[in-house]
């Protein structure tokens, strides 16, 4: 919700809002498809439980900065409450061991941005 709402704000040239900064993990839908495809094609020796998160954790303010660079304009980023909230992160270690070529957060945000723009044209 954070990414989609703020990508919409960015497209509409409104400020990107972070209620309170915190470390969070994210995962793109196309990367989820890659993991699901791997499991469907031969998941016998794969972990039974797997966190779908990128190995690096990211502050919401950093994600806001990535969103603010999706095109050729910038909007204000407003962090409403100072300080950092409690982190909300899983471990991407097991996923990393699978050796998949994942798009990553920046490319996943770009994908969401392009899809929202196409729907709103």
N, C-alpha and C positions, 0 to 999 in steps of 0.2 A: 504494500500500500504506500509506503514512504516513497519508493522510487517512482511508481506510476503517478501518484499525486503531484510530485515535484517535477516530473517530466512534463506533465500537463501544464503546470505553472510556468515552466520554462518556455514551452511552445507558445503560450499565451502572453509571454513577456511580463509575467508577474513574479514576485519574489519567491525564492526557494525557502521553505520553512523547516527548521530543525527545532523541535520543541526543547530537547536537551540532548547534548552530544553524548554518544556512547559508542563503544565498539560493538559491531554487529557483523554477522556473517550473511552472505548473500549467495544466490545460485541462479544462473540463467536457465530458462526453459529449454533452449537448444542443448545446453550441456546436460540437463536432466535426461533429455531424449537419448543422448549418447550413452549414458550410464544404463538406462532401461534397455536399450538395444543390446548392450554387452551382456546383460543378465538374461535377456530372452534368447540370445544366440548360444549361450553355453555357461550358465551360471552355476554349474555344479561345484566348482572350486573357488567360488567367489565368497566374500564375507556375507553372512546372513543379515548383518546390520551394517548400515553405512550412512554416515552423515553426508548429505549433499550440500557441502559448503566448500568454498575455495580455501586453500591452505592459509592464506593471509586474511587476518581480520582487519576491518576497516572502520574508521570513525564515520558516523553519519555526516559530519561536516566535510570529510574527504569525498564521500559519495556525492554530496551536494556540489562540490567543486567539479567532479567528473561530469555531472549533469550540466553544469554551467559551461562546459566546453563541448557540448554535443553539436553546436552549430557556430555561426559567426557572430552571435550576439551574446551579451552577458546580462544577467539580472542580479539584483542584490540577493545575498544569502543572509537570512535572519535567524540567528540562534536565540531562541526566546528566553532560555534559562542558562545561566553560566555554570561552568563546571561539567563534570562527566557523570552520567548515570551509570548504574551497574551494567557491566558487559553482558551481552546476550550472544554467546558464541558456542558452536560445536567444534569438534576437531575434524579437520579434513585429512588427517594422516593416512587413514585406510584408503580413502579415495585416491590420494596421490600415488599410492603403491600400485594402483591399477594401470598406471602409465597412459591414461587417455589424453588425447590432445584436446583440451578444453578451451573454449573461447575466452573465458575469464570475465571479470566484472565489467570492465570498460566496454568491451565488444558487446556484451549482453545488454548494457544500458543503451548502446547505439541501436541495437536491434529493436528494443522496445520503443525508442524514440522514433525510428523510421516507421514502425507499424502504427503507432498512434497518429503520426502525421498523415499517413496514407488514409486512415479512417476518417480523419477530420478535414480532409480537403474538400 
